[in-house]
Structures are given as C-alpha cells and as structure tokens.
Amino acid sequence: MHGDSNSGNVQSGSGGTSDTTTSHGLGDGTNDGGHHEESPRKRRTPGAVAAIACSECRRARQKCDGDAPKTCSRCRNRKLVCHYEPHTKTHKESLLKEIASLRRDNSRLQSVNEEMTSTASNLLMKNEDLQELYDWQKIILDTIGRNGHDREIIKKLRTGENTKAIADWLCQQHPISSNLHVVPAAERSLLDIVDAFEEQLRREDGRGRGKESDTSQFQWTAVSSSQTLLGHLFDLYFTWVHPIHMLFSENDFRESYANRDETYCSSALVNAICAMACHLLDPSDTDGEEVDTLTDGFMNQARQEVKPQNYMQLTSVQALAVMYLADLSSGRARSATGYLRAAVEFLKAAELDGQSAKAREISSWGIQTLNTSSTGITYQKLYAPELPHLAQFRHVDMHSNHSVWRFYRRIGDQRHLPVRPSHAILTACHQAGLFRIIHESLNLYCGLRGPATAEAVLVLYRRYMDWEEDLPFILKVINEEAQPLPHILLLHVQYHVAVIQHLVPLLQCGLFEGSNLHELQRLIVKHAQDGVEIVEHARRLYSSRYMLPLLSFCVIHIGDTLIHYSPKDPSASDVVEFCLGLLQQAGVGFPINGPLQELFRRTAVEYGVQMPPNLEQIMGSLGNYGMDDILDACTRLDYKQPLDQSVRHVDDRIAEEWPEKWEQIVNNPERPKSPPSTRKMSPNEKHLRIESLLNR
C-alpha cells in the first residue's frame, strides 16, 4: 500500500501538471534511498493586501492587492475590469467634503461673475460717456474758426464750463455743418486748438505772445508784454501760493483778466501776483531778463496802481495782501507789514463793486487768516483782532469747486502732467477754522481775555484736538504713500506748530513741576516730531524749492522745539542740518530764508548743539546779516516766541487746577461739569494724565 501510493505520487509529479511539482523543487523525479517525502502544498497569497478589495476579488472572496485606481494583480492576470466600490461611510464623508468645496467654488465664481458684470457695465457706461464727450468736443472743435463764436467758446472753456454745456449752446445758435476744411477732431487736442486760436485773437488785438504790445491797446501790466511769461507766472502762483493763501477767487479773476473786465481783476492785482510768482520763477524761463529785475518791476507797478481813489475797491485790498506776501518773500517784512495792515483796515469798508458774496467771503477769510498767520510768526500784537463770528465759507459750495492741481514748475508742464482735484477751497475753509483758534490763543497770551487759566488754556487745546478729528478724510490722510498735496501737508504742519506755541509758555512759567511738567513736555515734543515728519514728507514729494515763508517759519519753530526739549530724539545735529538744508534750498527764490538760517544757527549754538560738518556748504557765507536784515525778516531781532511776555498772563493757580480741568475738558469733554468739591485732592489725583492722550 505504501509502495503503490508513493509510485502514484511520482507519476503525477512527472505528468502534464508540472507547475506544481516544479514550484516545490521536485522536477528531477529522484529521491534519496528510494524514499521521497513531498512538502505540504501551500496556497499562494498576494504580497500586500488592500484595505478595500475590488469588486471581482470581493465576489471571488480572494485577497486583493490593488490600490484604487490601480488594477490589482488578479484582475490583471485574468484580464478583468478592476473596479472599486468605496466604503459607504468613507464615501459619504468624501462626498460631503466635495460638495462643500464645490459650493465654495460656486460662490467664488458667482462673486467673480458679479464683479465682471459690474466692471463690464461700468466700462460700457464710461465708453458711452467718452463717446458723448467726443461728440461734444467735435462740435466745439468744428465750430472754432468758422462761425464767429471763438471768443465766447474760449471764455467758456477758460472759466471751467463743461463741454456739454458749450456744445448745447452752440447747437442752439446754429446747426453744425459737416463740410469743414479743418483737421479731424479725433486727431487734435482741444486745449491745443483753444490755445492756438487764443494766440491768434490776441495777435489781432495787438497783444501777441512774446512781442511788444501796441501801447494804445489795453494792457494789465507794462513790465512785460509776453503772454507766455505772464501765463507762466499765473500758473506758478495758482499752483504754489493760492491754495495756501486764498485771497480771492481764481476762476473769477481769470475770467475778468481774459475779458479785460475790472470786476474781479485790476492792474494792481495782476502786477502783485506776478511779483509774488517771480519768487518761484526759474531763470531759464525769463527770456534773458533778470528775475530780480522782473520782481522789482512788477512790485513797483503794483504800488503805483494802488491809488487813493481805489483804496476801498476789493481788488485793491486783495492786491495789498498779495504785495505783503511778495515783499515778505524778498526779506522786507517791515514794509510788507504795512501792506497787510492796510489790507485789513480797508477790508472793513471795501466796496463789492459787483463782486459776489462768495468772492467777498473768500477774500475776507483769506486776509483775516493771513493777518493771524503774520502775527503768529512775528509775535506782534494782532491788528484789528476781531474775527467775524460766522461759519467759514457759508456762501461757498464745497462740492461745486472742480479746480485741479498739477505739479507745475516749468513752461509746458500743463501739457503732460497729470491733474488731481486740488481741494483748495476745502483746505482754505479748514485753515480758516484753525486760525480762528490760533487767533484766540494769541489773544489769550496777550492778556486780552483775562489771565490764562487752566480752563481757558485747555478749552482751546480741546478745540485744537476737535479741529484735527473733524477734518474730512481727504484732508486727514497725510501718509507719504497717499501723496497728499503740498497745501494739505502745510495745513497739518500749521496745526502742530499752533499746538506747540499754545503749550510752550506753560513750560516756562515756573508753576509746573515733577511728573506734570514732564508729561507736558512729552506732549509738546510729540507734536514737534509729528510736524518734522510731515515737513520731510513734503520735501521728498515736492522738494523745498517752493516752500513759502510761512512754512519756513514753521520749520524753524519745530526745529527749535526739538533741539531744546528733545536733543536726542531725533539727534539735535540732524535736526539742525535738516532745517538749514530746507531753508537753503528754498532760499534760491526767497531771500528771507538767509536771515532765518543765520538766526536758527545762532540758536543751535546757544543750545550747545554740534554743528554739521558741511555747515558752510549749507549756509554759504556766514555773518553777512546785520540788524536790519534780521528786522526785515522777522520785524524783531529774533524769531523765537517772546515767552517772557506770555508767561506774565498765566494764572498763578494754573498748575493746581490743571489735573482736574484736564480730566473734565480733555479726557471727558462731554461730561457735564460738576460743582467744585470742597474735598482736598491727594497728590496722586493731581498727577497730570497726558499719557493716555499720547498713547492714542
């Protein structure tokens, strides 16, 4: 039985089914000693087992080595379709995640679609607007030079009337013909065409640009007949001076000038404007004439044109105010002050002469603000100190002014420089509000409002804070990235200088001590640091070449505060170099800066500040300014605040009352005042709480 069985196994091992035999090492059919013991047969299994078997392996109840979506080895060997059915729980979670992702994608796509639809709609509307504008401009261009309305069209364009209104007006006059022998409108610049025809018209009037005018014809000035030069001086003035010292309406002036109408323009005013603008003039734009000669020529004619019979005309008052700026810029502050006083005096009884209430209001606030500004930089007693107790610019619509500003410096800049809304009217309005507070502060320290008590000083300080907080957004954003306009930057510099001058007398009155004195000094230094940072913004954005005398005085007051009360933060030497450098660059056109440089240098030496190594390069020759030069710059022998006069009017109890009044007025301005307590305050309660304000 045993032999038969063994024989049968050998036969089967050598038969047709040799795969099984070979896999166990029995392919040679031999054994040792005639006896063979076969190894037990094992079931073949995959090397790796999948967590989820495919459908075919699951149906055959076989192990599956596949990994979705790869085909497993069993299906591959049998050429079957390898399909994986996910686990119910896992599949559900996966589907939910996929649905959530699809919903997010759908929401995002809907937002993008809405934005694209809105953008497309806006572009379509803009295209329609541009097409309409093109049609209106084509009507105007096709009309110029052929239908006798050249003067009217130019007048309307120069006064800012929009193209639609002009086109509608032309269509009412007569139908526009299409058979014009002119260059197609699409290939021409509207301003170029207007300028060309304006030049032609002026030539016909004997007032050609760059040529001698016929003396029998009307002319605003005899100093120059070059309309190019006069137009350049006007553009310089209305770019750099007018937004800071708004003494009249620009649009009204330009319209009257173009029409030879004396309602808003006069020869005295034209010559005063040109004299002031000469301080901003580059010598290469004068056709060989000396800038000083032009300045003196315009100034002399302005003086001659302000005649006694015209003193009460508003244009004469405006001319006197501009003459103050021109003479001050030349370093003649003593004579300049006389012009300003005359302007303030004549303003009270000036005749409107057909000018609108809006124009009168602009001039009134502009001259009053200039008067207060002059007092703030020279520390003279206010002349005609009462300001009207009315809201600023109540007849002026802040939203109807569409004047623009460009970085204008040279002839031709108006052709290629981008324009921005100037916000000049808005700036002038808030500047007037600021100077009302400055006006009251000056009167307080002059003794015109009684002693400077803690309450009186802090009420004005609270008003300064409210003024800054209430500024509209377009005037409030002054970081360099926003590229604020120069007159907006100056407005903030004026604010910081005003607060400094309002609080500095308290440091010198000798009544504050300890932590109260320290915190008060910190507050003043903080305003000085903010002020110098804004001045640095202005220098980087626009250079200091066009820095008017008002800003020059602000610069040295800020610099004085820093080197006196905070000589290490920033470094006093750096502050001195910075301020002297600004004055030197602006001194190219403003001679007043030379004496101011020398005065500030003397102050720095007095404070023991180390002078910068390039001092001579910054200042040029030293020691060339005598007493008369200093008086002509400041009307005094020093630019510094006369603190000995101010502290005489500080109330003796101001330090004692300061903490309580600070809490009531500054920290809690809306809290109603409670009756004075009879309880004596502890030293801790009297501690000045300014840190909360500084850390806002």
Secondary structure, 3 states (H helix, E strand, C coil): CHHHHHHHHHHHHHCCCHHHHHHCCCCCCCCECCECCCCCCCCCCCCCCCCCCCHHHHHCCCCCCCCCCCCCHHHHHCCCCCCCCCCHHHHHHHHHHHHHHHHHHHHHHHHHHHHHHHHHHHHHHHHHHHHHHHHHHHHHHHHCCCCCCHHHHHHHHHCCCCHHHHHHHHHHHCCCCCCCCCCCHHHCCHHHHHHHHHHHHHHHCCCCCCCCCCCCCCCCCCCCCCHHHHHHHHHHHHHHCCCCCCCCCHHHHHHHHHHCCCCCCCHHHHHHHHHHHHHHCCHHHCCCCCHHHHHHHHHHHHHHHCCHHHCCEHHHHHHHHHHHHHHHHCCCHHHHHHHHHHHHHHHCCCECCCCCHHHHHHHHHHHHHHHHHHHHHHCCCCCCCCCCCCCCCCCCCCCCCCCEECCCCCCCHHHHCCCEECCHHHHHHHHHHHHHHHHHHHHHHCCCCCCECHHHHHHHHHHHHHHHHCCCHHHHCCCHHHCCCHHHHHHHHHHHHHHHHHHHHHHHCCCCCHHHHHHHHHHHHHHHHHHHHHHHHHHHHHCCCCCCHHHHHHHHHHHHHHHHHCCECCEHHHHHHHHHHHHHHHCCCCCCHHHHHHHHHHHHHHCCCCCCCCHHHHHCCCCCCCHHHHHHHHCCCCCCCCHHHHHHHECCCHHHHHHHHHHHHHHCCCCCCCCCCCCCCCCCCCCCCCHHHHCC
